[in-house]
Amino acid sequence: QLQLVESGGGLVQPGGSLRLSCAASGFTFTLNDYAIGWFRQAPGKEREGVSCISRSGGSTNYLDSVKGRFTISRNNAKNTVYLQMNTLIPEDTAIYYCATVRRDITRACTPTGSWGQGTQVTVSS
């Protein structure tokens, strides 16, 4: 399966911002062929879909709790998907993963089996 790598996590104050990036771990595959989703999981909690984006970048989907704060985008020239996270709150603290998702993203971000290793996002004062 396609191997993905996330980066950009870290420790940030409430109200701060981070930008996560998702890229393929090698050059065998291109991220451009896939709809991509961001997921997160906090310790002891269920994994939840945060946002996803179509292959072209023309369609997006967001978890209600992040609407207006997070923006997913992609730069296919760079084979990279981003998650811009603004106005972060402690509840956003989790490990964030990117994954390939079903091409139909209108209903939900449904993973299809290729995941990154995750990047830790901690929102704390």
HUURQUI-V44644 format. One record per backbone hydrogen bond with DSSP energy under -0.5 kcal/mol. CO is the residue of the C=O (numbers start at 0). NH is the residue of the N-H. If there is no record, write none. Layout:
CO/NH, CO/NH
//
This chain:
1/3, 2/24, 4/22, 6/20, 9/121, 11/123, 12/15, 14/86, 15/87, 17/84, 19/82, 20/6, 21/80, 22/4, 29/32, 30/33, 34/100, 35/52, 36/98, 37/49, 37/50, 38/96, 39/47, 40/94, 41/44, 47/39, 49/62, 50/37, 51/60, 52/35, 58/53, 60/51, 62/65, 62/66, 63/66, 65/68, 65/69, 68/85, 70/83, 72/81, 73/75, 74/77, 74/79, 75/78, 78/23, 79/74, 80/21, 81/72, 82/19, 82/84, 83/70, 83/85, 84/17, 87/14, 88/91, 89/92, 93/95, 93/120, 94/40, 95/118, 96/38, 97/115, 98/36, 99/111, 99/112, 100/34, 102/104, 107/109, 108/110, 109/101, 112/114, 113/99, 114/3, 118/95, 119/9, 120/93, 121/11, 121/123
//
